[in-house]
């Protein structure tokens, strides 16, 4: 099962976040991200991010909830995914207005699916593991607000025993506030 490995990586990310020195260049924030890959599968592709940004390192824990439901009379189904993750990235350039970064993102996804129709019923839940490189940037509109984007290549490993893993590209649009 992937859970102990993912929890170790998430723990390392939290430890690194706590170890970031409180310098004048360190920014702590909160943001919302809209994920374009998940949008085609789930109706609510929204995650909350907590960026911790220095002039050399960027950490960004994430929590997301994605839900899809469908019904057409003969078929009724729903899928819900709860996702926890973090990214660790090197800041390539950091001036007053724009920041560009490259790194990796790792996460754990709890997925529950239920489908009913055609005389049958299917229910399943799995714990999935996500990992992959990211390239992103953000532009600051003043001291406390930024808009950004991130390109991702993600490997999604489905729960135990499932061999139908997925490799996909995606993008996220961000709005972040640094109080």
Biotite code that builds the C-alpha atoms (Angstrom):
import biotite.structure as struc

atoms = struc.array([
    struc.Atom([0.000, 0.000, 0.000], chain_id="A", res_id=1, res_name="UNK", atom_name="CA", element="C"),
    struc.Atom([1.249, 3.499, -0.836], chain_id="A", res_id=2, res_name="UNK", atom_name="CA", element="C"),
    struc.Atom([-0.004, 5.227, 2.332], chain_id="A", res_id=3, res_name="UNK", atom_name="CA", element="C"),
    struc.Atom([3.124, 4.895, 4.558], chain_id="A", res_id=4, res_name="UNK", atom_name="CA", element="C"),
    struc.Atom([5.404, 6.122, 1.750], chain_id="A", res_id=5, res_name="UNK", atom_name="CA", element="C"),
    struc.Atom([3.179, 9.083, 0.925], chain_id="A", res_id=6, res_name="UNK", atom_name="CA", element="C"),
    struc.Atom([2.795, 10.005, 4.591], chain_id="A", res_id=7, res_name="UNK", atom_name="CA", element="C"),
    struc.Atom([6.591, 10.009, 4.949], chain_id="A", res_id=8, res_name="UNK", atom_name="CA", element="C"),
    struc.Atom([6.949, 12.371, 1.956], chain_id="A", res_id=9, res_name="UNK", atom_name="CA", element="C"),
    struc.Atom([4.198, 14.627, 3.288], chain_id="A", res_id=10, res_name="UNK", atom_name="CA", element="C"),
    struc.Atom([5.953, 14.631, 6.673], chain_id="A", res_id=11, res_name="UNK", atom_name="CA", element="C"),
    struc.Atom([9.219, 15.647, 5.022], chain_id="A", res_id=12, res_name="UNK", atom_name="CA", element="C"),
    struc.Atom([7.402, 18.479, 3.231], chain_id="A", res_id=13, res_name="UNK", atom_name="CA", element="C"),
    struc.Atom([5.890, 19.728, 6.501], chain_id="A", res_id=14, res_name="UNK", atom_name="CA", element="C"),
    struc.Atom([9.291, 19.489, 8.248], chain_id="A", res_id=15, res_name="UNK", atom_name="CA", element="C"),
    struc.Atom([10.913, 21.485, 5.449], chain_id="A", res_id=16, res_name="UNK", atom_name="CA", element="C"),
    struc.Atom([8.141, 24.069, 5.669], chain_id="A", res_id=17, res_name="UNK", atom_name="CA", element="C"),
    struc.Atom([8.707, 24.488, 9.387], chain_id="A", res_id=18, res_name="UNK", atom_name="CA", element="C"),
    struc.Atom([12.473, 24.747, 8.840], chain_id="A", res_id=19, res_name="UNK", atom_name="CA", element="C"),
    struc.Atom([12.176, 27.684, 6.409], chain_id="A", res_id=20, res_name="UNK", atom_name="CA", element="C"),
    struc.Atom([13.758, 30.638, 8.226], chain_id="A", res_id=21, res_name="UNK", atom_name="CA", element="C"),
    struc.Atom([11.588, 33.667, 8.848], chain_id="A", res_id=22, res_name="UNK", atom_name="CA", element="C"),
    struc.Atom([13.454, 36.089, 6.580], chain_id="A", res_id=23, res_name="UNK", atom_name="CA", element="C"),
    struc.Atom([12.203, 39.320, 5.093], chain_id="A", res_id=24, res_name="UNK", atom_name="CA", element="C"),
    struc.Atom([11.926, 37.501, 1.723], chain_id="A", res_id=25, res_name="UNK", atom_name="CA", element="C"),
    struc.Atom([9.761, 34.634, 3.050], chain_id="A", res_id=26, res_name="UNK", atom_name="CA", element="C"),
    struc.Atom([6.099, 34.875, 2.080], chain_id="A", res_id=27, res_name="UNK", atom_name="CA", element="C"),
    struc.Atom([3.345, 32.734, 3.593], chain_id="A", res_id=28, res_name="UNK", atom_name="CA", element="C"),
    struc.Atom([0.008, 32.626, 1.856], chain_id="A", res_id=29, res_name="UNK", atom_name="CA", element="C"),
    struc.Atom([-3.167, 30.844, 0.937], chain_id="A", res_id=30, res_name="UNK", atom_name="CA", element="C"),
    struc.Atom([-4.488, 30.227, -2.538], chain_id="A", res_id=31, res_name="UNK", atom_name="CA", element="C"),
    struc.Atom([-7.050, 28.494, -4.651], chain_id="A", res_id=32, res_name="UNK", atom_name="CA", element="C"),
    struc.Atom([-6.260, 26.486, -7.754], chain_id="A", res_id=33, res_name="UNK", atom_name="CA", element="C"),
    struc.Atom([-8.450, 25.369, -10.645], chain_id="A", res_id=34, res_name="UNK", atom_name="CA", element="C"),
    struc.Atom([-7.163, 22.149, -12.213], chain_id="A", res_id=35, res_name="UNK", atom_name="CA", element="C"),
    struc.Atom([-7.974, 21.666, -15.898], chain_id="A", res_id=36, res_name="UNK", atom_name="CA", element="C"),
    struc.Atom([-7.348, 17.878, -16.043], chain_id="A", res_id=37, res_name="UNK", atom_name="CA", element="C"),
    struc.Atom([-9.678, 17.048, -13.185], chain_id="A", res_id=38, res_name="UNK", atom_name="CA", element="C"),
    struc.Atom([-12.295, 19.388, -14.637], chain_id="A", res_id=39, res_name="UNK", atom_name="CA", element="C"),
    struc.Atom([-12.996, 16.931, -17.446], chain_id="A", res_id=40, res_name="UNK", atom_name="CA", element="C"),
    struc.Atom([-13.649, 14.172, -14.878], chain_id="A", res_id=41, res_name="UNK", atom_name="CA", element="C"),
    struc.Atom([-15.015, 15.960, -11.813], chain_id="A", res_id=42, res_name="UNK", atom_name="CA", element="C"),
    struc.Atom([-17.435, 18.860, -11.506], chain_id="A", res_id=43, res_name="UNK", atom_name="CA", element="C"),
    struc.Atom([-15.621, 20.739, -8.718], chain_id="A", res_id=44, res_name="UNK", atom_name="CA", element="C"),
    struc.Atom([-11.927, 20.899, -9.616], chain_id="A", res_id=45, res_name="UNK", atom_name="CA", element="C"),
    struc.Atom([-10.822, 23.128, -6.739], chain_id="A", res_id=46, res_name="UNK", atom_name="CA", element="C"),
    struc.Atom([-7.899, 22.778, -4.331], chain_id="A", res_id=47, res_name="UNK", atom_name="CA", element="C"),
    struc.Atom([-6.688, 24.997, -1.505], chain_id="A", res_id=48, res_name="UNK", atom_name="CA", element="C"),
    struc.Atom([-2.937, 25.686, -1.408], chain_id="A", res_id=49, res_name="UNK", atom_name="CA", element="C"),
    struc.Atom([-0.688, 27.107, 1.318], chain_id="A", res_id=50, res_name="UNK", atom_name="CA", element="C"),
    struc.Atom([2.421, 28.525, -0.408], chain_id="A", res_id=51, res_name="UNK", atom_name="CA", element="C"),
    struc.Atom([5.588, 29.100, 1.605], chain_id="A", res_id=52, res_name="UNK", atom_name="CA", element="C"),
    struc.Atom([7.864, 31.051, -0.705], chain_id="A", res_id=53, res_name="UNK", atom_name="CA", element="C"),
    struc.Atom([11.460, 32.167, -0.155], chain_id="A", res_id=54, res_name="UNK", atom_name="CA", element="C"),
    struc.Atom([13.808, 33.591, -2.752], chain_id="A", res_id=55, res_name="UNK", atom_name="CA", element="C"),
    struc.Atom([15.313, 30.077, -3.314], chain_id="A", res_id=56, res_name="UNK", atom_name="CA", element="C"),
    struc.Atom([12.708, 27.511, -2.185], chain_id="A", res_id=57, res_name="UNK", atom_name="CA", element="C"),
    struc.Atom([8.986, 27.066, -2.522], chain_id="A", res_id=58, res_name="UNK", atom_name="CA", element="C"),
    struc.Atom([6.816, 24.637, -0.550], chain_id="A", res_id=59, res_name="UNK", atom_name="CA", element="C"),
    struc.Atom([3.102, 24.379, -1.231], chain_id="A", res_id=60, res_name="UNK", atom_name="CA", element="C"),
    struc.Atom([0.884, 21.947, 0.701], chain_id="A", res_id=61, res_name="UNK", atom_name="CA", element="C"),
    struc.Atom([-2.459, 21.202, -0.977], chain_id="A", res_id=62, res_name="UNK", atom_name="CA", element="C"),
    struc.Atom([-5.874, 19.886, 0.020], chain_id="A", res_id=63, res_name="UNK", atom_name="CA", element="C"),
    struc.Atom([-8.568, 19.226, -2.560], chain_id="A", res_id=64, res_name="UNK", atom_name="CA", element="C"),
    struc.Atom([-12.018, 17.748, -2.932], chain_id="A", res_id=65, res_name="UNK", atom_name="CA", element="C"),
    struc.Atom([-13.351, 16.692, -6.311], chain_id="A", res_id=66, res_name="UNK", atom_name="CA", element="C"),
    struc.Atom([-16.874, 15.355, -6.914], chain_id="A", res_id=67, res_name="UNK", atom_name="CA", element="C"),
    struc.Atom([-18.777, 14.054, -9.926], chain_id="A", res_id=68, res_name="UNK", atom_name="CA", element="C"),
    struc.Atom([-22.293, 12.687, -10.136], chain_id="A", res_id=69, res_name="UNK", atom_name="CA", element="C"),
    struc.Atom([-24.287, 11.598, -13.138], chain_id="A", res_id=70, res_name="UNK", atom_name="CA", element="C"),
    struc.Atom([-27.784, 10.268, -13.693], chain_id="A", res_id=71, res_name="UNK", atom_name="CA", element="C"),
    struc.Atom([-29.637, 9.630, -16.937], chain_id="A", res_id=72, res_name="UNK", atom_name="CA", element="C"),
    struc.Atom([-32.594, 7.518, -15.789], chain_id="A", res_id=73, res_name="UNK", atom_name="CA", element="C"),
    struc.Atom([-31.035, 4.098, -16.443], chain_id="A", res_id=74, res_name="UNK", atom_name="CA", element="C"),
    struc.Atom([-27.676, 4.911, -14.888], chain_id="A", res_id=75, res_name="UNK", atom_name="CA", element="C"),
    struc.Atom([-26.733, 6.579, -11.617], chain_id="A", res_id=76, res_name="UNK", atom_name="CA", element="C"),
    struc.Atom([-23.157, 7.127, -10.524], chain_id="A", res_id=77, res_name="UNK", atom_name="CA", element="C"),
    struc.Atom([-20.887, 9.237, -8.380], chain_id="A", res_id=78, res_name="UNK", atom_name="CA", element="C"),
    struc.Atom([-17.182, 9.611, -7.697], chain_id="A", res_id=79, res_name="UNK", atom_name="CA", element="C"),
    struc.Atom([-15.550, 11.585, -4.905], chain_id="A", res_id=80, res_name="UNK", atom_name="CA", element="C"),
    struc.Atom([-11.815, 12.183, -4.490], chain_id="A", res_id=81, res_name="UNK", atom_name="CA", element="C"),
    struc.Atom([-10.147, 13.768, -1.477], chain_id="A", res_id=82, res_name="UNK", atom_name="CA", element="C"),
    struc.Atom([-6.535, 14.736, -2.132], chain_id="A", res_id=83, res_name="UNK", atom_name="CA", element="C"),
    struc.Atom([-3.628, 15.755, 0.117], chain_id="A", res_id=84, res_name="UNK", atom_name="CA", element="C"),
    struc.Atom([-0.265, 16.709, -1.302], chain_id="A", res_id=85, res_name="UNK", atom_name="CA", element="C"),
    struc.Atom([2.663, 19.058, -1.359], chain_id="A", res_id=86, res_name="UNK", atom_name="CA", element="C"),
    struc.Atom([5.198, 20.411, -3.779], chain_id="A", res_id=87, res_name="UNK", atom_name="CA", element="C"),
    struc.Atom([8.839, 21.262, -3.257], chain_id="A", res_id=88, res_name="UNK", atom_name="CA", element="C"),
    struc.Atom([10.378, 23.523, -5.885], chain_id="A", res_id=89, res_name="UNK", atom_name="CA", element="C"),
    struc.Atom([13.477, 25.555, -6.598], chain_id="A", res_id=90, res_name="UNK", atom_name="CA", element="C"),
    struc.Atom([12.812, 29.197, -7.408], chain_id="A", res_id=91, res_name="UNK", atom_name="CA", element="C"),
    struc.Atom([14.567, 29.992, -10.708], chain_id="A", res_id=92, res_name="UNK", atom_name="CA", element="C"),
    struc.Atom([14.088, 33.735, -10.519], chain_id="A", res_id=93, res_name="UNK", atom_name="CA", element="C"),
    struc.Atom([12.498, 35.895, -7.896], chain_id="A", res_id=94, res_name="UNK", atom_name="CA", element="C"),
    struc.Atom([12.096, 39.588, -8.445], chain_id="A", res_id=95, res_name="UNK", atom_name="CA", element="C"),
    struc.Atom([9.523, 41.886, -6.901], chain_id="A", res_id=96, res_name="UNK", atom_name="CA", element="C"),
    struc.Atom([6.828, 41.105, -9.476], chain_id="A", res_id=97, res_name="UNK", atom_name="CA", element="C"),
    struc.Atom([7.401, 37.626, -10.939], chain_id="A", res_id=98, res_name="UNK", atom_name="CA", element="C"),
    struc.Atom([8.544, 34.260, -9.635], chain_id="A", res_id=99, res_name="UNK", atom_name="CA", element="C"),
    struc.Atom([9.303, 31.149, -11.742], chain_id="A", res_id=100, res_name="UNK", atom_name="CA", element="C"),
    struc.Atom([9.856, 27.737, -10.145], chain_id="A", res_id=101, res_name="UNK", atom_name="CA", element="C"),
    struc.Atom([10.538, 24.085, -11.064], chain_id="A", res_id=102, res_name="UNK", atom_name="CA", element="C"),
    struc.Atom([10.192, 21.064, -8.803], chain_id="A", res_id=103, res_name="UNK", atom_name="CA", element="C"),
    struc.Atom([7.992, 18.132, -7.943], chain_id="A", res_id=104, res_name="UNK", atom_name="CA", element="C"),
    struc.Atom([4.587, 17.424, -6.479], chain_id="A", res_id=105, res_name="UNK", atom_name="CA", element="C"),
    struc.Atom([3.557, 14.367, -4.476], chain_id="A", res_id=106, res_name="UNK", atom_name="CA", element="C"),
    struc.Atom([0.155, 13.432, -3.136], chain_id="A", res_id=107, res_name="UNK", atom_name="CA", element="C"),
    struc.Atom([-2.269, 10.925, -1.736], chain_id="A", res_id=108, res_name="UNK", atom_name="CA", element="C"),
    struc.Atom([-5.787, 10.596, -3.118], chain_id="A", res_id=109, res_name="UNK", atom_name="CA", element="C"),
    struc.Atom([-8.709, 8.817, -1.476], chain_id="A", res_id=110, res_name="UNK", atom_name="CA", element="C"),
    struc.Atom([-11.212, 7.847, -4.174], chain_id="A", res_id=111, res_name="UNK", atom_name="CA", element="C"),
    struc.Atom([-14.723, 6.461, -3.690], chain_id="A", res_id=112, res_name="UNK", atom_name="CA", element="C"),
    struc.Atom([-16.904, 5.436, -6.640], chain_id="A", res_id=113, res_name="UNK", atom_name="CA", element="C"),
    struc.Atom([-20.488, 4.173, -6.821], chain_id="A", res_id=114, res_name="UNK", atom_name="CA", element="C"),
    struc.Atom([-22.381, 3.198, -9.964], chain_id="A", res_id=115, res_name="UNK", atom_name="CA", element="C"),
    struc.Atom([-25.820, 1.646, -10.371], chain_id="A", res_id=116, res_name="UNK", atom_name="CA", element="C"),
    struc.Atom([-27.670, 0.695, -13.531], chain_id="A", res_id=117, res_name="UNK", atom_name="CA", element="C"),
    struc.Atom([-28.394, -2.084, -15.987], chain_id="A", res_id=118, res_name="UNK", atom_name="CA", element="C"),
    struc.Atom([-29.455, -4.378, -13.165], chain_id="A", res_id=119, res_name="UNK", atom_name="CA", element="C"),
    struc.Atom([-26.122, -4.138, -11.386], chain_id="A", res_id=120, res_name="UNK", atom_name="CA", element="C"),
    struc.Atom([-24.370, -2.114, -8.745], chain_id="A", res_id=121, res_name="UNK", atom_name="CA", element="C"),
    struc.Atom([-20.685, -1.287, -8.290], chain_id="A", res_id=122, res_name="UNK", atom_name="CA", element="C"),
    struc.Atom([-19.009, 0.349, -5.312], chain_id="A", res_id=123, res_name="UNK", atom_name="CA", element="C"),
    struc.Atom([-15.274, 0.745, -4.793], chain_id="A", res_id=124, res_name="UNK", atom_name="CA", element="C"),
    struc.Atom([-12.802, 2.823, -2.843], chain_id="A", res_id=125, res_name="UNK", atom_name="CA", element="C"),
    struc.Atom([-9.065, 3.120, -3.303], chain_id="A", res_id=126, res_name="UNK", atom_name="CA", element="C"),
    struc.Atom([-6.038, 4.975, -2.009], chain_id="A", res_id=127, res_name="UNK", atom_name="CA", element="C"),
    struc.Atom([-4.042, 6.390, -4.905], chain_id="A", res_id=128, res_name="UNK", atom_name="CA", element="C"),
    struc.Atom([-0.555, 7.889, -5.116], chain_id="A", res_id=129, res_name="UNK", atom_name="CA", element="C"),
    struc.Atom([0.407, 10.886, -7.313], chain_id="A", res_id=130, res_name="UNK", atom_name="CA", element="C"),
    struc.Atom([3.907, 12.110, -8.170], chain_id="A", res_id=131, res_name="UNK", atom_name="CA", element="C"),
    struc.Atom([5.449, 14.220, -10.911], chain_id="A", res_id=132, res_name="UNK", atom_name="CA", element="C"),
    struc.Atom([7.431, 17.256, -12.002], chain_id="A", res_id=133, res_name="UNK", atom_name="CA", element="C"),
    struc.Atom([5.974, 20.784, -12.125], chain_id="A", res_id=134, res_name="UNK", atom_name="CA", element="C"),
    struc.Atom([6.949, 24.069, -13.774], chain_id="A", res_id=135, res_name="UNK", atom_name="CA", element="C"),
    struc.Atom([5.158, 27.199, -12.678], chain_id="A", res_id=136, res_name="UNK", atom_name="CA", element="C"),
    struc.Atom([5.173, 30.898, -12.148], chain_id="A", res_id=137, res_name="UNK", atom_name="CA", element="C"),
    struc.Atom([3.249, 33.675, -10.521], chain_id="A", res_id=138, res_name="UNK", atom_name="CA", element="C"),
    struc.Atom([2.984, 37.401, -11.014], chain_id="A", res_id=139, res_name="UNK", atom_name="CA", element="C"),
    struc.Atom([2.425, 39.701, -8.043], chain_id="A", res_id=140, res_name="UNK", atom_name="CA", element="C"),
    struc.Atom([-0.097, 42.518, -8.370], chain_id="A", res_id=141, res_name="UNK", atom_name="CA", element="C"),
    struc.Atom([1.088, 44.417, -5.322], chain_id="A", res_id=142, res_name="UNK", atom_name="CA", element="C"),
    struc.Atom([2.580, 42.961, -2.137], chain_id="A", res_id=143, res_name="UNK", atom_name="CA", element="C"),
    struc.Atom([-0.261, 40.638, -1.183], chain_id="A", res_id=144, res_name="UNK", atom_name="CA", element="C"),
    struc.Atom([-1.920, 39.201, -4.313], chain_id="A", res_id=145, res_name="UNK", atom_name="CA", element="C"),
    struc.Atom([-0.680, 37.038, -7.172], chain_id="A", res_id=146, res_name="UNK", atom_name="CA", element="C"),
    struc.Atom([-2.023, 35.113, -10.149], chain_id="A", res_id=147, res_name="UNK", atom_name="CA", element="C"),
    struc.Atom([-0.116, 32.119, -11.435], chain_id="A", res_id=148, res_name="UNK", atom_name="CA", element="C"),
    struc.Atom([-0.102, 28.952, -13.490], chain_id="A", res_id=149, res_name="UNK", atom_name="CA", element="C"),
    struc.Atom([1.562, 25.577, -13.209], chain_id="A", res_id=150, res_name="UNK", atom_name="CA", element="C"),
    struc.Atom([2.180, 22.845, -15.803], chain_id="A", res_id=151, res_name="UNK", atom_name="CA", element="C"),
    struc.Atom([2.315, 19.276, -14.510], chain_id="A", res_id=152, res_name="UNK", atom_name="CA", element="C"),
    struc.Atom([3.226, 15.802, -15.678], chain_id="A", res_id=153, res_name="UNK", atom_name="CA", element="C"),
    struc.Atom([1.602, 13.451, -13.172], chain_id="A", res_id=154, res_name="UNK", atom_name="CA", element="C"),
    struc.Atom([1.898, 9.716, -12.619], chain_id="A", res_id=155, res_name="UNK", atom_name="CA", element="C"),
    struc.Atom([-1.204, 8.390, -10.839], chain_id="A", res_id=156, res_name="UNK", atom_name="CA", element="C"),
    struc.Atom([-0.848, 4.944, -9.274], chain_id="A", res_id=157, res_name="UNK", atom_name="CA", element="C"),
    struc.Atom([-4.211, 3.435, -8.419], chain_id="A", res_id=158, res_name="UNK", atom_name="CA", element="C"),
    struc.Atom([-4.744, 1.445, -5.209], chain_id="A", res_id=159, res_name="UNK", atom_name="CA", element="C"),
    struc.Atom([-3.443, -2.013, -4.368], chain_id="A", res_id=160, res_name="UNK", atom_name="CA", element="C"),
    struc.Atom([-3.449, -4.608, -7.104], chain_id="A", res_id=161, res_name="UNK", atom_name="CA", element="C"),
    struc.Atom([-4.731, -2.271, -9.811], chain_id="A", res_id=162, res_name="UNK", atom_name="CA", element="C"),
    struc.Atom([-2.421, -2.153, -12.812], chain_id="A", res_id=163, res_name="UNK", atom_name="CA", element="C"),
    struc.Atom([-4.266, 0.586, -14.708], chain_id="A", res_id=164, res_name="UNK", atom_name="CA", element="C"),
    struc.Atom([-1.958, 3.444, -13.747], chain_id="A", res_id=165, res_name="UNK", atom_name="CA", element="C"),
    struc.Atom([-2.208, 6.778, -15.513], chain_id="A", res_id=166, res_name="UNK", atom_name="CA", element="C"),
    struc.Atom([0.355, 9.292, -16.796], chain_id="A", res_id=167, res_name="UNK", atom_name="CA", element="C"),
    struc.Atom([-1.149, 12.640, -17.771], chain_id="A", res_id=168, res_name="UNK", atom_name="CA", element="C"),
    struc.Atom([-0.347, 16.287, -18.323], chain_id="A", res_id=169, res_name="UNK", atom_name="CA", element="C"),
    struc.Atom([-2.351, 19.075, -16.777], chain_id="A", res_id=170, res_name="UNK", atom_name="CA", element="C"),
    struc.Atom([-2.366, 22.666, -15.760], chain_id="A", res_id=171, res_name="UNK", atom_name="CA", element="C"),
    struc.Atom([-3.537, 24.668, -12.785], chain_id="A", res_id=172, res_name="UNK", atom_name="CA", element="C"),
    struc.Atom([-4.489, 28.345, -12.579], chain_id="A", res_id=173, res_name="UNK", atom_name="CA", element="C"),
    struc.Atom([-3.898, 29.958, -9.181], chain_id="A", res_id=174, res_name="UNK", atom_name="CA", element="C"),
    struc.Atom([-5.011, 33.002, -7.227], chain_id="A", res_id=175, res_name="UNK", atom_name="CA", element="C"),
    struc.Atom([-2.949, 33.484, -4.056], chain_id="A", res_id=176, res_name="UNK", atom_name="CA", element="C"),
    struc.Atom([-3.076, 35.933, -1.170], chain_id="A", res_id=177, res_name="UNK", atom_name="CA", element="C"),
    struc.Atom([-0.051, 36.664, 1.038], chain_id="A", res_id=178, res_name="UNK", atom_name="CA", element="C"),
    struc.Atom([-1.365, 38.429, 4.177], chain_id="A", res_id=179, res_name="UNK", atom_name="CA", element="C"),
])
